[in-house]
Amino acid sequence: MKCLLRPFAVLLEVLLFLCLCVPFDAAQTAQSTARADTSSPPIATVTIPGPLRSFMRLASISQKVSPEDVLPLLARNIYMQGYRGGVPTEYLILLDRYVHQARELQILAGSNNTIRVASCDDAGTLVQILGYRLRQGCGQKNVLLETANPERAFLTIDSGFPLTELEEALQSGTPFTYPYPATQVPALYRESDWVSLNAGERRTFGNLLDILLSNPSIARLYWALTKNDAETSVALQRSVGLRKLLPFAPTLDFYGSQICIRSGRVITPGAPATDAAWKDLVGASPDAPGDFVTHLLAKDVGWLAAYFDVLARVNRKQQVHLTEGPRLKHLYEAFRDPDLDLTATRGVFRKAPDLLVLFTRLEWQPDGELRVPGGLEVWKDIFQQKSNSKTVHDWAKRARSWNQPEQLLEGMTALSRVENESGPVRIYLTLSELDKERSPENRLSAETVRLLANKFSEFGDWYLVFSEFPDLNDASISRFLTLASSMEGISNLALRGNALGTFQANVGLWQILARQGEIPSAQINASWQKMMEPFARISSPTQLFDAVHASLGEILLASSGKPNRSQDEIVDLLASPPQDTPDGQRIHQEMAVKIRSVLNDQRLATLDTLFALSDGLKEMKPGGATSERLLALAAELHEFEMPRPIFTKSEKISWAPKVYSSHHAELQVKTDLTKVIKGSASRSQLDSARGLLIPFLRDTLVGLNYAYYEPPGAQVLHNNPLFVRSHDFSGMSIIGADRPWRAPVLMGVGTPAGGGAYLMGSLADLSYALAMTEQDFIAPENVQALIWKELAPALLVSATLPRWWTVSPNELRAVALYQKGGEELLIAAVKDPPLREKVIDILSDRMAPQRLDRISQSLQRGEAPAVMLPRMMPAETFYLAVEFRQRFPTENASLGKPGLELDTLSQRYPAEVGWNRLSRDFGVPHPTLARTNARELLNMEPVPFFGGYSSRLFGESWESGNLYWARLADELGYPPVMLNRLVPELTLRMTAKIFATELEDWPAMLRAMQETGQELRQGKVAALPLSNTTISRTEPPAAERPEK
Amino acid sequence: MAKQYHLLLLCLISLPISSGGTAASAQEDASRIHVNVVLVQVNVAVTDRNGNYVSGLRPEDFVVTEDNISEKISTFDEGSEPTRRLIMSESTSDNSVPADPGKPDSASSDPVRIPTSQYAGANVFILFDTSNYMYKEFVFAQDAIADFVRSLEGVNQVALYSYSRNLSRVATLTSDRSKILRSVRSTVAGDDEALYNCLLLTVKDAAHLTGRKAIVVFSNGPDNASLVPPEDVAELAQSTGTIIYMISTQEAQKEPISSAVFERVSKATGGKAYFSRNWRDQKQAFASIRDDLAHLYTLSYYPQPNPNRGWRAINVKLAGKNLQKYHLRTRVGYRLLNQP
C-alpha cells in the first residue's frame, strides 16, 4: 500500500504550488505563487475495487496513464460512451457489472488483499464468481475450466484475470495465489462534495465511483473541471459551486479548459487591456470570477464561451489584434447566432473549428488592417454565394455595402459558425495562405482571386499546389483552372476518367519534382504551363495518349534536360535529386526500389513498353509486315491478369451492387493489340489501337504517384493489384458522385464481394488518402490499444510527404541543439526564478493553462530532469530555445553547452541553422490548418479535436515527431539523408505503440515516440541498424543523465 | 512488363527452398531462357469416400502437373514422417537449376531421408475474431480455442493472433502451449471486423516459414472493415503454400457472403471450412484439422521451364486405376511473387 500511496504524496506536493494561466505576465505568476497554499484543491482519494489494471481494461483507459488521470478519464468515458439516447450502453453495463464482480472478489481476498485457493476443492466460490466451472470434477485428470456464466466469464476475461494460471494450479494441485488489492486513486475535491451534488437524484450513493457510473451529467462536470488548472478548479468550486456549475457541464467541457482564475480574477484574452470590454460582453467583471464564469457559460447558449475559448487559444500577437478597440465586441456580435437556434454544446464535438483556424491564421497589414487578397470588392462578390443558410443570406446582403476590411472580418467570423466546406471562410483561409508567401510583385490579382473563388467548390483541393509553390503566377493558376474545367466537358465517361487521371498524375509528378528542387525555380511557370498545354484539346483516346506523352516529356525536360526518359530513369528522378555521397546514393537506391516494388506489385505496364508500342504502331505501314518486336510488346500487356475470382458475376452483382470498381481493369484484360499488329490494319485502325493504350498509361502514371507516397507498412499497395487501376476519377462507380476534382475518398471498405477498397476522386491530397487506406494494417503493440483513424493518417503523412535530401549536417545538429538547449533552459530555470519567469512566459504561448501550470510546478519544485523533461514535447523545447535566443540574445549562457555550440553554428552557417530553414525542413505539412503542403513549424498550442473534416486539425498540430527523429539521428550519428528512411519507419513504430484513452491524448503520443526512440537507441529496430559510420557526438539527453 | 521478372543469370544459381512459388525469374536473351525457380511445395490430403485419410501412398503414386507440364517430385513426406528427398532437379544448359543449399553433396537421385527439422510437424497460426459480431459468444469461442490448442498434437509451434479492425499478435510462434493458452485468455473484445485485412497479415507472417503451415481462423464473419478482398488473400495463401482452415458456427451460414468465402478460400488453399452448431460443439472440426495436419502428404518439385509469369495451375492426381477412388484436396495453383 505504501507504494500505492506514493503518487498521492507527490500530488499533494504538486498541489501546494501555484498554477499558471495563459496568457498572463510574469508579475501575475509571482503573485500567484505567493497564494499557492490557499488555492490548491483539497486532496481526496477514491477506492477502486480490485487491481487498477483490471479496472482500466474494463473502463477503456490506457494502461499507461498515471493514477491521478484514472478518474478524469473514467468520467470522460462514461459520459462519452456510457449512454446512447439516455440508455446505458453495453460499455457502461459491463463496467458496472465488473465493479460488482470486483467487490465480490475483494471480499474473497479478505484483509490480506490476496485471493488464495489452496486446492481444487477450495476453488468453488472463486470459480463461480468468475463465471466458470470445472469440466471434470476435482481429482480428475485434465481439470479444465469452461464457461458457466457467460456474463461473468466475459468480465473475468476482459479484466485480465489470470484464468490460465488458476487452471494450471488446479491441474497441478498447487495453491493459487493472486494479489487482489483495492486501489486508491486521487479525486478532485472531497468525495463528500460529489456525494452532496448527487443527493436528490433518483439513485444516491456514498462514493464517487458509483456516482460517476450512474450520473453522466456529474461525470461530464467532473471531466470538465479536471481540465482546468488547480487554482482555477478551486476557485470555481468556491466561487460558483458544483451545483451551479452542473447545468453548464457541457459548456465547461467543450469551452472551459482555457478559463483561468488567478488571484481572484479571471484572466481574459487580451487582459488586462480588455477587461472592460469583456465585462461589457459577459455582463460581469473578471474581478468577480464566480459571476463572470457563470455569465460566460450561460450567455447565448454557450456561444460566448466558445468565442472566449478560441481567443484564449490563439497566441498573444493575434489576441492583441483581435481584441483591439471595439473589435472584440463587434466580432462577437457577428459570431453569435441572433436567433440562438442551436446551442454551442449540441452533439459530440465542439463547434466552429473554422473560427479557431481563422483567428489563428489571420494576416494583418502593418497598419493593423486585415490583409485582403485581391481587395475588398472581390470579397463582396464572393459573399454572394448561393446557400440555404439564413446567416449566409444575411451576410450576403450586408456585404454589398462593405467599404472596409473590418467588415469582411466580421462577415467571416459570422460564417465560421456555419459548416460549409466551400464557403467564404474556407475560400479566404485558402487564398490568404496562397497569397501570403508570394512576393509583393506577384500578389494574386483581383481577377485571379475571383476565378479561384468561383472554382473553389470544384477545384479547391488543388489549390494546395498553388500555396506550396507561390512562384506559380496568375497565368499559371488561370491556365490550370481553364484546362481542368474544359475536361469536365468530355462527354465520354471513360475518356474523361482517363483524361483526368493522366492530367492529375502528370501534375502530381511535376509537384514531386518541383518540391525536390529538380525543376529549377526559374522554370516553375514555364514548365507548369508546358506540362498542361498538351491537354488543351482532348477528343479521342489516341489524342489523349499523345498529349500525355508530350506533357510528360515537358516535365522530364524541365527536370532532367531530356524529354525522353526510360521508366527506370523516371523512377530515379522521383526517388531523389542526384546524390553525391555514398550514403545519399544508397538511400536513393532504396527509395527507387520501393517505388519499383509498388509498380511491380500493381502489375503495371511499363512506360517503356507503352511508348515503344505507340511509336511502333505509329511507324507501322498499313498492311505492312508483322513486327515480332511489337508482338512481344503487345504480349506484355496481356501479362496482367485479374485475381482468381472467388465470386461469380451474379454473386458480385447481388452482394456488392453499389460497388463496381473493376471496369477499367477488366477492359485492360480484354485489350489485345496482336490482331491489329498481325492483320492488315488501316491507318485509322492503327491510330485507334494506340488509343487503347491510354488506360494502361493512366495507371502507370497514377501508379508512380501512389508509389511515391507509399505509407510505411503499406499492404494494399502490395497485395491488391487492382488498387491503382480501380481509382475512380470520374465517379462512375457510384451513382451521384459528382466531385471528381476533390480530394479522394476511400470506397469499398468492408464489401468482400466488391473487389477491395479503392479511391474515388482526384489525386489531390493523395498522400493523406493513402495513409487513410493503409493505417488499418498497423498492428497495435498494446492489448486494447487502437489505431486512431483521426490521428494516424496525419502522422503518416508527416513522415511520407516530406523528404530530407537537402538537410545539411549543420541543420541536423542545430535541430538537436535547440531541443537540448530548451532542456538546459528548463534545468537552469529550476534554480533561477527570473529565468523561470521568462521560460514560463515563452511557453505560455503554446501551452494550455493546466499544462503550463504543471510545468511551472515542476520547475518550482526542482523536479529532477529525468522526471520533468520527458513530459516536454520536442516541439516545446525547440520553440523555447529558439524564442529565448531571440528575445534574450545576451543570455545564451542559460542554454548551456548547446547554446554555445548554437552560437558558433549560427555565426558560421547562419542560413543553415536559421528558423526559416529549420521550419521548412523539419516542419510538417498542414493542409487543413494552413492550407498548404509546404512544411512549416507553426508553434501553436495543440488544436483540440473537432469532428468531421476538421478532425485533421488535431493531427496536424503534432509537430514534435520530425524534430525528435532528427535529434535521434544526430545523437546516433546517422547522416541527414538517412532521415528519409528513419522517419517513416520510426513513425510507423510510434503509431503502433500509441496507447491512448481519448482523441486528444498527447501524452500517449509523446510516450509512444519516446519508447520508439529508446528502441532505436538500443539497436532494437532491425530495419534501422545503428550507424556504424559515426559514434555519438553528443552527451546523452539531459533527461537520461544520472541525477546529481 | 516483363522486365520486372528479369534477372541476369549467367551461371547456375541455387536458391533457398521455399514452400510457395516465390522468387521466380527469367532472362530472355538471343539464344536461351534461363529459368530460376524455387521449390514449390504442395500439401495433399487423400481421403476415401467416407472421409477417412488414406495413408501409405508412395511418391510414385502421385502425378503432378503445373500448367499441364509434368513435374518431377523432389521431396516427399507423409504426416510427421521424415521427408524423403527423391531427386535433385535436372541441370541442363537451358535450365539453371537450384540445388538444395542444405544438401550440397546430395547428387544422388535415390530417395534419401532428410532431417525432419525442416518439415516435421506444422506451424499453426490461430486467428481469433474478437469483433463485435463475436461479442455474445466470445467466452465460448475462447473455450473452444483453448480446447483446440490443447488438442494440437504433432504440431511444431503455435501462434495466437486476434483481430477486430486491427490485428493483434498476441503470441508469436512458440512451442510453449501454456503461453498460448494464457494468450487465448488475454484477448479482449474489439469493434469492427476486418477479417481479410488481418488474414492477409497472418498469411504474410506465415509466408516466411518453410514446411507445413496452416492458419486456423475462428470467426463468424461478416467482414465489414477490410480493404483487401478475399481473392487477394486466397491467392497469397496459395502462392505461399499456406493452408487456411475456417472454424465457424451456423450463425455464419446465415450470411451468404461469409459462408461462401469461408468455403472457397479454405478450399482453394487445401483447407476446409467447418460450421458447427455453436462454439461448444467444435470437437469434430478440431479432430478433422488435427488429422489433416497429421496425414497430409507433402510433395515438392522444382517447376520445369514455364514461360507463364502469371497464375500457374497445379494439378495433383493419383496414378493407377486402383487409386482413382480416392479424393484429393490441395491448393490449385500459385502466382509467382515479384521480387523487387
Interface residues (C-beta under 8 A of the other chain):
Chain A: R57 E90 G131 L144 E146 T147 P150 A153 F154 I157 D158 G160 P162 L163 T164 E165 E167 E168 V593 K594 R596 S597 L599 N600 D601 R603 L604 A605 T606 D608 T609 E636 L637 E639 F640 E641 P643 R644 P645 I646 F647 E651 W655 Q715 V716 N719 N720 P721 L746 G748 V749 G750 P752 A753 G754 G755 G756 A757 T773 D776 F777 I778 A779 P780 V783 Q784 L786 I787
Chain B: M1 A2 K3 Q4 Y135 K136 F138 V139 F140 Q142 D143 A146 R150 R165 N166 L167 S168 R169 V170 S178 L181 R182 V184 R185 S186 T187 V188 A189 D192 A194 Y196 N197 L200 L201 K204 P222 D223 N224 A225 S226 L227 V228 P229 P230 E231 D232 V233 A234 E235 L236 P256 I257 S258 A260 V261 R264 V265 A268 R309 G310 W311 G333 N338 P340
